[in-house]
């Protein structure tokens, strides 16, 4: 396969990469998320990944940016692409349990609760309005924006929101073995709430079963005036589903080939059902010369922190696949 499944014709002079950070209590449920060394540590992943991308190291706590098997966090990929492209990324704090350690645009949201125990995002409408303000601000900063996310446990909230909005979705996972049964169990509980209350509005669905990234990203998309591409897979498709439900313009996604290959998910079918263009990046990590990165080909991690979108952006800025792969390899080796 080619490095990009399709090369879009996008003209731009001021590119920017941004990522929306958030937490959901679901990531601390054992077995839901592999985005951390333990369920408890998953809530720190957005903070540490943003720190790594911004400063090139993690200094706020002793932590290695690799899974227990040695697979690098996708933030390593995003870090290498920002350095290669010469871009200073922007982070938006949608709502986390702990304060970020790098400068962020803060919309003063809260981490999502467990949707089985109460409303997940009680202030979803306020967060959407805050996202609209951020979108207007970013419109003055760049004419091409790749917007990613980092929400451990977010594929589970994405499943809940996509299903509640009527899509026959199956979502990806950072695990090689997708915990489908656990995700389905959580989703059934959310669907019961949605159906019992006869909820149809997109933001009310997010309120019941989503996470804070979703309304903030949807708000940004609704007011951003330049060319926008979402960096991510099923989580960003959930944002697109929210936008479509609100009668807003949907946004193309750019994600990795590893998400598309995930047999437990159906990212292409979801994109087609929503009516969203999907671009896939195939960096061919199996031949890159690093056993840790090669684990992406086996289905570990696959995507995160807009890594697919970051590679997509670097390629559109004129960097060759060889340059991109070399930058990723050297950055990953530096964190061994």
ABEGO torsion letter per residue (X at the ends): XBABABBBBBBBABBBBBBBBBBBAAAABBGABABEABAAAAAAAAAAAAAAAAAGBBAABBBBABBAAGBBBAAAAAAAAAAAAGBBBBBBBAEBABBBABBBBBAGBBBBBBAAAEBABAAAAAAAAAAAAAAAAAAAABABBBBBBBBBGAAAAAAAAAAAAGBBBBBBBABABBBAAAAAAAAAAAAAAAAAAGBABAAAAAAAABBAAAAAAAAAAAABABBBBBBEBAAAAAAAAAAAAAGBBBBBBBBBAAAAABAABBAAAAAAAAGBBBBBBBAGAAAAGBAAAAAAAAGBGGBEGGAAAAAAAAAAAGBBAAAAAAAAAAAAAAAX
